Amino acid sequence: MSAEWPPPDIPRVLTAGNIDAALTAYRRLVQTIEAPSRRLRGAELLWVMKRSKLGRGPYPNVSLFEAANRVMTDLVLLTGVRWLLKERVFSFRSYTVQYGHANEAPYDVEAHAGRRSLAAEVFNVAQSYFATKKAAALKKLRASRPRPTVRLLMFNHDAVAAEFAPKPRAGEHVLIVNVGSRKVRYCPPPT
């Protein structure tokens, strides 16, 4: 991650007062990404997508393939946190986030208010890889010490079938995020 990331208009600490501007600024930055030349085909096209540095967007120093992974996860993260702030599901006034798989903090999203804490894992994945990614994220959240009062799993809506009905454990919550429509399906733990 470069020293200039994130830029000042895309803060790591998200609040109800800055989330809309941060999401707009991020989407604007994503719009600067361009497709490789239309003349590329076959192995040359695949090499460019997997190895050639992008040169623009939020992650200019990685390939288009890697940037797509990071950007799509960031969009789930920003959209999901926006929903949490607007709906006030939890008592947190701000959420600290890690963009682009930074691994600079234990979790992708963290929040604290008094004795309450939140830890979230966020991903954007194809349906074929969902079970593996979900299992790894839940294992990490469940192993947390000290245990956060809220453990949150946040992922893209098209990673699961429309009728998917998660069954979170006590203290666990699920957000299924559609980054296009900005709609979120919230699945609270059993009461």
LINZIVEN-V238743 format. One record per pair of residues at least 6 apart in sequence whose C-alpha atoms are under 6 Angstrom apart, sorted by the first residue. I is the first residue (numbers start at 1). J is the second residue. Records with the same first field share a line. If there is no record, write none. Layout:
# LINZIVEN-V238743
I=J + J
This chain:
# LINZIVEN-V238743
10=22
12=96 + 97
13=95 + 96
14=94 + 95
15=94
16=85
19=82
29=57
30=57
32=57
33=56 + 57
49=63 + 64 + 65
50=63 + 65
51=63
52=63
53=61 + 62 + 63
54=60 + 62 + 63 + 64
59=67
70=100
72=124
73=123 + 124
74=99
76=179
92=113
95=110 + 111
96=109 + 110
97=108 + 109
98=108
107=120
108=120 + 121
109=119 + 120
110=118 + 119
111=117 + 118
116=149
117=148 + 149
118=148 + 150 + 151
119=151
120=151 + 152 + 153
121=153
122=154 + 155
123=155
124=155 + 156
125=159
126=159
127=159 + 160
150=171
151=172
152=172 + 173 + 174
153=174
154=174 + 175 + 176
155=176 + 177
156=176 + 177 + 178
157=176 + 177 + 178
168=189
169=189
170=189
172=189
173=187 + 188 + 189
174=186 + 187
175=185 + 186
176=184 + 185
177=184
